[in-house]
Amino acid sequence: MEERLYDLEDKVQDLELEVLELRRQVNELEQAKTMKSHNGSWSWAIWAFIPIVAIICNMIIKLVD
């Protein structure tokens, strides 16, 4: 009976470790997803910023000429 209890305790510990590992993996995936979505939001800002800079530079050139 005691031996069975020890076996069950070992299985519980193994399952707890597995749950912790799975939680860690989920957290890593969520962080990667968050980072990926942030990187995508910056790409549109760069493409919007380029024409604005070009327009401002063109206005400065016209004022100087």
CHARMM internal coordinates of N, CA and C (Angstrom, degrees):
IC EDIT
DIST 1 N 1 CA 1.4521
DIST 1 CA 1 C 1.5292
ANGL 1 N 1 CA 1 C 111.13
DIST 1 C 2 N 1.3443
ANGL 1 CA 1 C 2 N 114.95
DIHE 1 N 1 CA 1 C 2 N -43.68
DIST 2 N 2 CA 1.4580
ANGL 1 C 2 N 2 CA 119.26
DIHE 1 CA 1 C 2 N 2 CA 179.35
DIST 2 CA 2 C 1.5233
ANGL 2 N 2 CA 2 C 111.40
DIHE 1 C 2 N 2 CA 2 C -64.12
DIST 2 C 3 N 1.3201
ANGL 2 CA 2 C 3 N 114.49
DIHE 2 N 2 CA 2 C 3 N -39.24
DIST 3 N 3 CA 1.4690
ANGL 2 C 3 N 3 CA 118.99
DIHE 2 CA 2 C 3 N 3 CA -179.85
DIST 3 CA 3 C 1.5275
ANGL 3 N 3 CA 3 C 110.39
DIHE 2 C 3 N 3 CA 3 C -62.94
DIST 3 C 4 N 1.2974
ANGL 3 CA 3 C 4 N 116.48
DIHE 3 N 3 CA 3 C 4 N -40.76
DIST 4 N 4 CA 1.4716
ANGL 3 C 4 N 4 CA 120.82
DIHE 3 CA 3 C 4 N 4 CA 178.10
DIST 4 CA 4 C 1.5268
ANGL 4 N 4 CA 4 C 110.38
DIHE 3 C 4 N 4 CA 4 C -63.64
DIST 4 C 5 N 1.3223
ANGL 4 CA 4 C 5 N 116.11
DIHE 4 N 4 CA 4 C 5 N -38.83
DIST 5 N 5 CA 1.4605
ANGL 4 C 5 N 5 CA 120.83
DIHE 4 CA 4 C 5 N 5 CA 178.43
DIST 5 CA 5 C 1.5301
ANGL 5 N 5 CA 5 C 110.24
DIHE 4 C 5 N 5 CA 5 C -62.89
DIST 5 C 6 N 1.3214
ANGL 5 CA 5 C 6 N 117.14
DIHE 5 N 5 CA 5 C 6 N -43.01
DIST 6 N 6 CA 1.4592
ANGL 5 C 6 N 6 CA 120.92
DIHE 5 CA 5 C 6 N 6 CA 178.39
DIST 6 CA 6 C 1.5242
ANGL 6 N 6 CA 6 C 111.40
DIHE 5 C 6 N 6 CA 6 C -64.04
DIST 6 C 7 N 1.3210
ANGL 6 CA 6 C 7 N 115.53
DIHE 6 N 6 CA 6 C 7 N -40.30
DIST 7 N 7 CA 1.4648
ANGL 6 C 7 N 7 CA 119.45
DIHE 6 CA 6 C 7 N 7 CA 177.54
DIST 7 CA 7 C 1.5263
ANGL 7 N 7 CA 7 C 111.04
DIHE 6 C 7 N 7 CA 7 C -61.81
DIST 7 C 8 N 1.3172
ANGL 7 CA 7 C 8 N 115.40
DIHE 7 N 7 CA 7 C 8 N -43.38
DIST 8 N 8 CA 1.4645
ANGL 7 C 8 N 8 CA 119.32
DIHE 7 CA 7 C 8 N 8 CA 179.35
DIST 8 CA 8 C 1.5319
ANGL 8 N 8 CA 8 C 111.41
DIHE 7 C 8 N 8 CA 8 C -65.57
DIST 8 C 9 N 1.3364
ANGL 8 CA 8 C 9 N 116.89
DIHE 8 N 8 CA 8 C 9 N -38.49
DIST 9 N 9 CA 1.4636
ANGL 8 C 9 N 9 CA 120.05
DIHE 8 CA 8 C 9 N 9 CA 177.19
DIST 9 CA 9 C 1.5271
ANGL 9 N 9 CA 9 C 110.97
DIHE 8 C 9 N 9 CA 9 C -63.82
DIST 9 C 10 N 1.3237
ANGL 9 CA 9 C 10 N 116.21
DIHE 9 N 9 CA 9 C 10 N -39.52
DIST 10 N 10 CA 1.4652
ANGL 9 C 10 N 10 CA 119.98
DIHE 9 CA 9 C 10 N 10 CA 177.19
DIST 10 CA 10 C 1.5270
ANGL 10 N 10 CA 10 C 110.98
DIHE 9 C 10 N 10 CA 10 C -63.23
DIST 10 C 11 N 1.3234
ANGL 10 CA 10 C 11 N 115.68
DIHE 10 N 10 CA 10 C 11 N -42.36
DIST 11 N 11 CA 1.4636
ANGL 10 C 11 N 11 CA 119.36
DIHE 10 CA 10 C 11 N 11 CA 179.00
DIST 11 CA 11 C 1.5264
ANGL 11 N 11 CA 11 C 110.99
DIHE 10 C 11 N 11 CA 11 C -63.84
DIST 11 C 12 N 1.3320
ANGL 11 CA 11 C 12 N 116.33
DIHE 11 N 11 CA 11 C 12 N -40.05
DIST 12 N 12 CA 1.4669
ANGL 11 C 12 N 12 CA 120.56
DIHE 11 CA 11 C 12 N 12 CA 178.59
DIST 12 CA 12 C 1.5258
ANGL 12 N 12 CA 12 C 109.80
DIHE 11 C 12 N 12 CA 12 C -62.97
DIST 12 C 13 N 1.3181
ANGL 12 CA 12 C 13 N 117.42
DIHE 12 N 12 CA 12 C 13 N -44.03
DIST 13 N 13 CA 1.4614
ANGL 12 C 13 N 13 CA 120.75
DIHE 12 CA 12 C 13 N 13 CA 178.88
DIST 13 CA 13 C 1.5260
ANGL 13 N 13 CA 13 C 110.91
DIHE 12 C 13 N 13 CA 13 C -62.68
DIST 13 C 14 N 1.3262
ANGL 13 CA 13 C 14 N 116.42
DIHE 13 N 13 CA 13 C 14 N -42.25
DIST 14 N 14 CA 1.4640
ANGL 13 C 14 N 14 CA 119.94
DIHE 13 CA 13 C 14 N 14 CA 177.73
DIST 14 CA 14 C 1.5255
ANGL 14 N 14 CA 14 C 111.08
DIHE 13 C 14 N 14 CA 14 C -61.22
DIST 14 C 15 N 1.3272
ANGL 14 CA 14 C 15 N 116.00
DIHE 14 N 14 CA 14 C 15 N -42.95
DIST 15 N 15 CA 1.4618
ANGL 14 C 15 N 15 CA 119.66
DIHE 14 CA 14 C 15 N 15 CA 179.35
DIST 15 CA 15 C 1.5259
ANGL 15 N 15 CA 15 C 111.58
DIHE 14 C 15 N 15 CA 15 C -66.37
DIST 15 C 16 N 1.3287
ANGL 15 CA 15 C 16 N 117.24
DIHE 15 N 15 CA 15 C 16 N -37.61
DIST 16 N 16 CA 1.4641
ANGL 15 C 16 N 16 CA 120.16
DIHE 15 CA 15 C 16 N 16 CA 177.39
DIST 16 CA 16 C 1.5248
ANGL 16 N 16 CA 16 C 110.91
DIHE 15 C 16 N 16 CA 16 C -63.55
DIST 16 C 17 N 1.3282
ANGL 16 CA 16 C 17 N 116.53
DIHE 16 N 16 CA 16 C 17 N -41.59
DIST 17 N 17 CA 1.4634
ANGL 16 C 17 N 17 CA 120.14
DIHE 16 CA 16 C 17 N 17 CA 177.25
DIST 17 CA 17 C 1.5237
ANGL 17 N 17 CA 17 C 111.22
DIHE 16 C 17 N 17 CA 17 C -64.11
DIST 17 C 18 N 1.3145
ANGL 17 CA 17 C 18 N 115.73
DIHE 17 N 17 CA 17 C 18 N -39.88
DIST 18 N 18 CA 1.4588
ANGL 17 C 18 N 18 CA 119.78
DIHE 17 CA 17 C 18 N 18 CA 178.76
DIST 18 CA 18 C 1.5302
ANGL 18 N 18 CA 18 C 111.01
DIHE 17 C 18 N 18 CA 18 C -65.07
DIST 18 C 19 N 1.3265
ANGL 18 CA 18 C 19 N 116.79
DIHE 18 N 18 CA 18 C 19 N -40.02
DIST 19 N 19 CA 1.4665
ANGL 18 C 19 N 19 CA 120.82
DIHE 18 CA 18 C 19 N 19 CA 177.95
DIST 19 CA 19 C 1.5247
ANGL 19 N 19 CA 19 C 109.97
DIHE 18 C 19 N 19 CA 19 C -63.21
DIST 19 C 20 N 1.3244
ANGL 19 CA 19 C 20 N 117.34
DIHE 19 N 19 CA 19 C 20 N -43.34
DIST 20 N 20 CA 1.4660
ANGL 19 C 20 N 20 CA 120.65
DIHE 19 CA 19 C 20 N 20 CA 178.27
DIST 20 CA 20 C 1.5243
ANGL 20 N 20 CA 20 C 111.32
DIHE 19 C 20 N 20 CA 20 C -61.50
DIST 20 C 21 N 1.3191
ANGL 20 CA 20 C 21 N 116.42
DIHE 20 N 20 CA 20 C 21 N -41.81
DIST 21 N 21 CA 1.4676
ANGL 20 C 21 N 21 CA 120.41
DIHE 20 CA 20 C 21 N 21 CA 178.69
DIST 21 CA 21 C 1.5239
ANGL 21 N 21 CA 21 C 110.75
DIHE 20 C 21 N 21 CA 21 C -64.19
DIST 21 C 22 N 1.3189
ANGL 21 CA 21 C 22 N 116.98
DIHE 21 N 21 CA 21 C 22 N -42.50
DIST 22 N 22 CA 1.4646
ANGL 21 C 22 N 22 CA 120.33
DIHE 21 CA 21 C 22 N 22 CA 178.92
DIST 22 CA 22 C 1.5260
ANGL 22 N 22 CA 22 C 111.30
DIHE 21 C 22 N 22 CA 22 C -65.24
DIST 22 C 23 N 1.3181
ANGL 22 CA 22 C 23 N 117.54
DIHE 22 N 22 CA 22 C 23 N -38.50
DIST 23 N 23 CA 1.4718
ANGL 22 C 23 N 23 CA 120.57
DIHE 22 CA 22 C 23 N 23 CA 177.21
DIST 23 CA 23 C 1.5233
ANGL 23 N 23 CA 23 C 110.54
DIHE 22 C 23 N 23 CA 23 C -63.87
DIST 23 C 24 N 1.3328
ANGL 23 CA 23 C 24 N 116.25
DIHE 23 N 23 CA 23 C 24 N -40.39
DIST 24 N 24 CA 1.4631
ANGL 23 C 24 N 24 CA 120.42
DIHE 23 CA 23 C 24 N 24 CA 178.18
DIST 24 CA 24 C 1.5289
ANGL 24 N 24 CA 24 C 110.54
DIHE 23 C 24 N 24 CA 24 C -62.35
DIST 24 C 25 N 1.3221
ANGL 24 CA 24 C 25 N 116.26
DIHE 24 N 24 CA 24 C 25 N -42.67
DIST 25 N 25 CA 1.4590
ANGL 24 C 25 N 25 CA 120.47
DIHE 24 CA 24 C 25 N 25 CA 178.86
DIST 25 CA 25 C 1.5224
ANGL 25 N 25 CA 25 C 111.09
DIHE 24 C 25 N 25 CA 25 C -64.36
DIST 25 C 26 N 1.3235
ANGL 25 CA 25 C 26 N 117.23
DIHE 25 N 25 CA 25 C 26 N -40.77
DIST 26 N 26 CA 1.4655
ANGL 25 C 26 N 26 CA 121.01
DIHE 25 CA 25 C 26 N 26 CA 178.14
DIST 26 CA 26 C 1.5228
ANGL 26 N 26 CA 26 C 110.00
DIHE 25 C 26 N 26 CA 26 C -62.48
DIST 26 C 27 N 1.3295
ANGL 26 CA 26 C 27 N 116.92
DIHE 26 N 26 CA 26 C 27 N -43.92
DIST 27 N 27 CA 1.4653
ANGL 26 C 27 N 27 CA 120.15
DIHE 26 CA 26 C 27 N 27 CA 178.53
DIST 27 CA 27 C 1.5211
ANGL 27 N 27 CA 27 C 111.48
DIHE 26 C 27 N 27 CA 27 C -61.50
DIST 27 C 28 N 1.3332
ANGL 27 CA 27 C 28 N 117.10
DIHE 27 N 27 CA 27 C 28 N -41.80
DIST 28 N 28 CA 1.4638
ANGL 27 C 28 N 28 CA 120.68
DIHE 27 CA 27 C 28 N 28 CA 178.19
DIST 28 CA 28 C 1.5215
ANGL 28 N 28 CA 28 C 110.82
DIHE 27 C 28 N 28 CA 28 C -62.23
DIST 28 C 29 N 1.3216
ANGL 28 CA 28 C 29 N 116.94
DIHE 28 N 28 CA 28 C 29 N -43.08
DIST 29 N 29 CA 1.4631
ANGL 28 C 29 N 29 CA 120.21
DIHE 28 CA 28 C 29 N 29 CA 179.77
DIST 29 CA 29 C 1.5236
ANGL 29 N 29 CA 29 C 111.28
DIHE 28 C 29 N 29 CA 29 C -66.02
DIST 29 C 30 N 1.3298
ANGL 29 CA 29 C 30 N 117.20
DIHE 29 N 29 CA 29 C 30 N -39.45
DIST 30 N 30 CA 1.4641
ANGL 29 C 30 N 30 CA 119.95
DIHE 29 CA 29 C 30 N 30 CA 178.16
DIST 30 CA 30 C 1.5211
ANGL 30 N 30 CA 30 C 110.88
DIHE 29 C 30 N 30 CA 30 C -65.20
DIST 30 C 31 N 1.3365
ANGL 30 CA 30 C 31 N 117.00
DIHE 30 N 30 CA 30 C 31 N -39.75
DIST 31 N 31 CA 1.4598
ANGL 30 C 31 N 31 CA 119.97
DIHE 30 CA 30 C 31 N 31 CA 178.24
DIST 31 CA 31 C 1.5190
ANGL 31 N 31 CA 31 C 110.83
DIHE 30 C 31 N 31 CA 31 C -66.71
DIST 31 C 32 N 1.3286
ANGL 31 CA 31 C 32 N 117.04
DIHE 31 N 31 CA 31 C 32 N -40.58
DIST 32 N 32 CA 1.4572
ANGL 31 C 32 N 32 CA 120.13
DIHE 31 CA 31 C 32 N 32 CA 178.53
DIST 32 CA 32 C 1.5233
ANGL 32 N 32 CA 32 C 110.20
DIHE 31 C 32 N 32 CA 32 C -64.20
DIST 32 C 33 N 1.3196
ANGL 32 CA 32 C 33 N 116.92
DIHE 32 N 32 CA 32 C 33 N -39.49
DIST 33 N 33 CA 1.4600
ANGL 32 C 33 N 33 CA 120.76
DIHE 32 CA 32 C 33 N 33 CA 178.52
DIST 33 CA 33 C 1.5221
ANGL 33 N 33 CA 33 C 110.42
DIHE 32 C 33 N 33 CA 33 C -64.88
DIST 33 C 34 N 1.3339
ANGL 33 CA 33 C 34 N 116.57
DIHE 33 N 33 CA 33 C 34 N -41.92
DIST 34 N 34 CA 1.4630
ANGL 33 C 34 N 34 CA 121.18
DIHE 33 CA 33 C 34 N 34 CA 179.19
DIST 34 CA 34 C 1.5220
ANGL 34 N 34 CA 34 C 110.36
DIHE 33 C 34 N 34 CA 34 C -63.98
DIST 34 C 35 N 1.3195
ANGL 34 CA 34 C 35 N 116.89
DIHE 34 N 34 CA 34 C 35 N -43.77
DIST 35 N 35 CA 1.4639
ANGL 34 C 35 N 35 CA 120.12
DIHE 34 CA 34 C 35 N 35 CA 179.60
DIST 35 CA 35 C 1.5183
ANGL 35 N 35 CA 35 C 110.64
DIHE 34 C 35 N 35 CA 35 C -64.65
DIST 35 C 36 N 1.3246
ANGL 35 CA 35 C 36 N 116.57
DIHE 35 N 35 CA 35 C 36 N -38.80
DIST 36 N 36 CA 1.4571
ANGL 35 C 36 N 36 CA 120.10
DIHE 35 CA 35 C 36 N 36 CA -179.99
DIST 36 CA 36 C 1.5238
ANGL 36 N 36 CA 36 C 110.37
DIHE 35 C 36 N 36 CA 36 C -65.11
DIST 36 C 37 N 1.3095
ANGL 36 CA 36 C 37 N 117.86
DIHE 36 N 36 CA 36 C 37 N -41.09
DIST 37 N 37 CA 1.4631
ANGL 36 C 37 N 37 CA 120.29
DIHE 36 CA 36 C 37 N 37 CA -179.76
DIST 37 CA 37 C 1.5220
ANGL 37 N 37 CA 37 C 110.66
DIHE 36 C 37 N 37 CA 37 C -68.78
DIST 37 C 38 N 1.3284
ANGL 37 CA 37 C 38 N 118.27
DIHE 37 N 37 CA 37 C 38 N -33.66
DIST 38 N 38 CA 1.4625
ANGL 37 C 38 N 38 CA 120.42
DIHE 37 CA 37 C 38 N 38 CA 177.29
DIST 38 CA 38 C 1.5221
ANGL 38 N 38 CA 38 C 110.56
DIHE 37 C 38 N 38 CA 38 C -69.04
DIST 38 C 39 N 1.3228
ANGL 38 CA 38 C 39 N 117.09
DIHE 38 N 38 CA 38 C 39 N -38.88
DIST 39 N 39 CA 1.4609
ANGL 38 C 39 N 39 CA 119.59
DIHE 38 CA 38 C 39 N 39 CA 178.98
DIST 39 CA 39 C 1.5197
ANGL 39 N 39 CA 39 C 110.55
DIHE 38 C 39 N 39 CA 39 C -63.96
DIST 39 C 40 N 1.3063
ANGL 39 CA 39 C 40 N 117.81
DIHE 39 N 39 CA 39 C 40 N -37.62
DIST 40 N 40 CA 1.4588
ANGL 39 C 40 N 40 CA 121.23
DIHE 39 CA 39 C 40 N 40 CA 178.81
DIST 40 CA 40 C 1.5101
ANGL 40 N 40 CA 40 C 112.18
DIHE 39 C 40 N 40 CA 40 C -66.55
DIST 40 C 41 N 1.3180
ANGL 40 CA 40 C 41 N 117.30
DIHE 40 N 40 CA 40 C 41 N -34.05
DIST 41 N 41 CA 1.4600
ANGL 40 C 41 N 41 CA 119.84
DIHE 40 CA 40 C 41 N 41 CA -178.86
DIST 41 CA 41 C 1.5207
ANGL 41 N 41 CA 41 C 111.13
DIHE 40 C 41 N 41 CA 41 C -71.86
DIST 41 C 42 N 1.3165
ANGL 41 CA 41 C 42 N 118.13
DIHE 41 N 41 CA 41 C 42 N -27.38
DIST 42 N 42 CA 1.4667
ANGL 41 C 42 N 42 CA 120.35
DIHE 41 CA 41 C 42 N 42 CA 178.14
DIST 42 CA 42 C 1.5142
ANGL 42 N 42 CA 42 C 111.84
DIHE 41 C 42 N 42 CA 42 C -76.20
DIST 42 C 43 N 1.3101
ANGL 42 CA 42 C 43 N 118.57
DIHE 42 N 42 CA 42 C 43 N -27.89
DIST 43 N 43 CA 1.4660
ANGL 42 C 43 N 43 CA 120.28
DIHE 42 CA 42 C 43 N 43 CA -176.98
DIST 43 CA 43 C 1.5225
ANGL 43 N 43 CA 43 C 111.43
DIHE 42 C 43 N 43 CA 43 C -65.02
DIST 43 C 44 N 1.3363
ANGL 43 CA 43 C 44 N 118.43
DIHE 43 N 43 CA 43 C 44 N -39.08
DIST 44 N 44 CA 1.4658
ANGL 43 C 44 N 44 CA 119.05
DIHE 43 CA 43 C 44 N 44 CA 178.92
DIST 44 CA 44 C 1.5145
ANGL 44 N 44 CA 44 C 110.32
DIHE 43 C 44 N 44 CA 44 C -69.04
DIST 44 C 45 N 1.3282
ANGL 44 CA 44 C 45 N 118.15
DIHE 44 N 44 CA 44 C 45 N -31.53
DIST 45 N 45 CA 1.4636
ANGL 44 C 45 N 45 CA 121.33
DIHE 44 CA 44 C 45 N 45 CA 179.86
DIST 45 CA 45 C 1.5213
ANGL 45 N 45 CA 45 C 110.67
DIHE 44 C 45 N 45 CA 45 C -66.63
DIST 45 C 46 N 1.3068
ANGL 45 CA 45 C 46 N 116.81
DIHE 45 N 45 CA 45 C 46 N -39.07
DIST 46 N 46 CA 1.4689
ANGL 45 C 46 N 46 CA 119.98
DIHE 45 CA 45 C 46 N 46 CA 178.72
DIST 46 CA 46 C 1.5181
ANGL 46 N 46 CA 46 C 110.07
DIHE 45 C 46 N 46 CA 46 C -65.77
DIST 46 C 47 N 1.3261
ANGL 46 CA 46 C 47 N 117.62
DIHE 46 N 46 CA 46 C 47 N -44.56
DIST 47 N 47 CA 1.4657
ANGL 46 C 47 N 47 CA 120.08
DIHE 46 CA 46 C 47 N 47 CA -179.80
DIST 47 CA 47 C 1.5246
ANGL 47 N 47 CA 47 C 111.46
DIHE 46 C 47 N 47 CA 47 C -67.58
DIST 47 C 48 N 1.3045
ANGL 47 CA 47 C 48 N 118.46
DIHE 47 N 47 CA 47 C 48 N -27.87
DIST 48 N 48 CA 1.4644
ANGL 47 C 48 N 48 CA 120.78
DIHE 47 CA 47 C 48 N 48 CA 176.10
DIST 48 CA 48 C 1.5239
ANGL 48 N 48 CA 48 C 110.61
DIHE 47 C 48 N 48 CA 48 C -78.69
DIST 48 C 49 N 1.3110
ANGL 48 CA 48 C 49 N 117.74
DIHE 48 N 48 CA 48 C 49 N -29.58
DIST 49 N 49 CA 1.4575
ANGL 48 C 49 N 49 CA 122.01
DIHE 48 CA 48 C 49 N 49 CA -176.79
DIST 49 CA 49 C 1.5288
ANGL 49 N 49 CA 49 C 112.00
DIHE 48 C 49 N 49 CA 49 C -74.66
DIST 49 C 50 N 1.3188
ANGL 49 CA 49 C 50 N 118.67
DIHE 49 N 49 CA 49 C 50 N -33.81
DIST 50 N 50 CA 1.4712
ANGL 49 C 50 N 50 CA 122.29
DIHE 49 CA 49 C 50 N 50 CA -177.31
DIST 50 CA 50 C 1.5264
ANGL 50 N 50 CA 50 C 111.81
DIHE 49 C 50 N 50 CA 50 C -60.01
DIST 50 C 51 N 1.3337
ANGL 50 CA 50 C 51 N 121.15
DIHE 50 N 50 CA 50 C 51 N -51.06
DIST 51 N 51 CA 1.4743
ANGL 50 C 51 N 51 CA 119.38
DIHE 50 CA 50 C 51 N 51 CA 179.30
DIST 51 CA 51 C 1.5290
ANGL 51 N 51 CA 51 C 112.78
DIHE 50 C 51 N 51 CA 51 C -64.68
DIST 51 C 52 N 1.3180
ANGL 51 CA 51 C 52 N 117.59
DIHE 51 N 51 CA 51 C 52 N -33.43
DIST 52 N 52 CA 1.4648
ANGL 51 C 52 N 52 CA 120.07
DIHE 51 CA 51 C 52 N 52 CA 178.81
DIST 52 CA 52 C 1.5250
ANGL 52 N 52 CA 52 C 109.95
DIHE 51 C 52 N 52 CA 52 C -63.82
DIST 52 C 53 N 1.3147
ANGL 52 CA 52 C 53 N 117.18
DIHE 52 N 52 CA 52 C 53 N -44.17
DIST 53 N 53 CA 1.4663
ANGL 52 C 53 N 53 CA 120.97
DIHE 52 CA 52 C 53 N 53 CA 177.70
DIST 53 CA 53 C 1.5208
ANGL 53 N 53 CA 53 C 110.05
DIHE 52 C 53 N 53 CA 53 C -63.52
DIST 53 C 54 N 1.3216
ANGL 53 CA 53 C 54 N 117.94
DIHE 53 N 53 CA 53 C 54 N -40.74
DIST 54 N 54 CA 1.4651
ANGL 53 C 54 N 54 CA 120.99
DIHE 53 CA 53 C 54 N 54 CA 179.30
DIST 54 CA 54 C 1.5253
ANGL 54 N 54 CA 54 C 110.90
DIHE 53 C 54 N 54 CA 54 C -62.75
DIST 54 C 55 N 1.3149
ANGL 54 CA 54 C 55 N 117.81
DIHE 54 N 54 CA 54 C 55 N -42.08
DIST 55 N 55 CA 1.4682
ANGL 54 C 55 N 55 CA 121.31
DIHE 54 CA 54 C 55 N 55 CA 179.47
DIST 55 CA 55 C 1.5277
ANGL 55 N 55 CA 55 C 110.11
DIHE 54 C 55 N 55 CA 55 C -64.65
DIST 55 C 56 N 1.3215
ANGL 55 CA 55 C 56 N 117.37
DIHE 55 N 55 CA 55 C 56 N -44.25
DIST 56 N 56 CA 1.4685
ANGL 55 C 56 N 56 CA 120.75
DIHE 55 CA 55 C 56 N 56 CA 179.69
DIST 56 CA 56 C 1.5257
ANGL 56 N 56 CA 56 C 110.44
DIHE 55 C 56 N 56 CA 56 C -63.71
DIST 56 C 57 N 1.3256
ANGL 56 CA 56 C 57 N 117.37
DIHE 56 N 56 CA 56 C 57 N -42.72
DIST 57 N 57 CA 1.4676
ANGL 56 C 57 N 57 CA 120.52
DIHE 56 CA 56 C 57 N 57 CA 178.14
DIST 57 CA 57 C 1.5204
ANGL 57 N 57 CA 57 C 110.62
DIHE 56 C 57 N 57 CA 57 C -62.78
DIST 57 C 58 N 1.3090
ANGL 57 CA 57 C 58 N 117.46
DIHE 57 N 57 CA 57 C 58 N -40.90
DIST 58 N 58 CA 1.4657
ANGL 57 C 58 N 58 CA 121.50
DIHE 57 CA 57 C 58 N 58 CA 178.83
DIST 58 CA 58 C 1.5281
ANGL 58 N 58 CA 58 C 110.02
DIHE 57 C 58 N 58 CA 58 C -63.18
DIST 58 C 59 N 1.3238
ANGL 58 CA 58 C 59 N 117.91
DIHE 58 N 58 CA 58 C 59 N -41.13
DIST 59 N 59 CA 1.4659
ANGL 58 C 59 N 59 CA 121.17
DIHE 58 CA 58 C 59 N 59 CA 178.41
DIST 59 CA 59 C 1.5273
ANGL 59 N 59 CA 59 C 110.68
DIHE 58 C 59 N 59 CA 59 C -64.22
DIST 59 C 60 N 1.3180
ANGL 59 CA 59 C 60 N 117.57
DIHE 59 N 59 CA 59 C 60 N -40.90
DIST 60 N 60 CA 1.4704
ANGL 59 C 60 N 60 CA 121.09
DIHE 59 CA 59 C 60 N 60 CA 179.08
DIST 60 CA 60 C 1.5220
ANGL 60 N 60 CA 60 C 110.20
DIHE 59 C 60 N 60 CA 60 C -64.65
DIST 60 C 61 N 1.3156
ANGL 60 CA 60 C 61 N 117.14
DIHE 60 N 60 CA 60 C 61 N -42.42
DIST 61 N 61 CA 1.4690
ANGL 60 C 61 N 61 CA 120.74
DIHE 60 CA 60 C 61 N 61 CA 179.42
DIST 61 CA 61 C 1.5186
ANGL 61 N 61 CA 61 C 110.23
DIHE 60 C 61 N 61 CA 61 C -62.80
DIST 61 C 62 N 1.3290
ANGL 61 CA 61 C 62 N 118.05
DIHE 61 N 61 CA 61 C 62 N -42.20
DIST 62 N 62 CA 1.4680
ANGL 61 C 62 N 62 CA 120.89
DIHE 61 CA 61 C 62 N 62 CA 178.97
DIST 62 CA 62 C 1.5266
ANGL 62 N 62 CA 62 C 111.13
DIHE 61 C 62 N 62 CA 62 C -65.44
DIST 62 C 63 N 1.3209
ANGL 62 CA 62 C 63 N 118.43
DIHE 62 N 62 CA 62 C 63 N -37.14
DIST 63 N 63 CA 1.4643
ANGL 62 C 63 N 63 CA 121.36
DIHE 62 CA 62 C 63 N 63 CA 178.46
DIST 63 CA 63 C 1.5252
ANGL 63 N 63 CA 63 C 111.73
DIHE 62 C 63 N 63 CA 63 C -68.61
DIST 63 C 64 N 1.3026
ANGL 63 CA 63 C 64 N 117.74
DIHE 63 N 63 CA 63 C 64 N -37.70
DIST 64 N 64 CA 1.4633
ANGL 63 C 64 N 64 CA 121.78
DIHE 63 CA 63 C 64 N 64 CA -179.44
DIST 64 CA 64 C 1.5208
ANGL 64 N 64 CA 64 C 110.62
DIHE 63 C 64 N 64 CA 64 C -72.58
DIST 64 C 65 N 1.3122
ANGL 64 CA 64 C 65 N 118.39
DIHE 64 N 64 CA 64 C 65 N -36.65
DIST 65 N 65 CA 1.4758
ANGL 64 C 65 N 65 CA 121.88
DIHE 64 CA 64 C 65 N 65 CA -179.54
DIST 65 CA 65 C 1.4679
ANGL 65 N 65 CA 65 C 107.53
DIHE 64 C 65 N 65 CA 65 C -70.15
END
COOR INIT
IC SEED 1 N 1 CA 1 C
IC BUILD
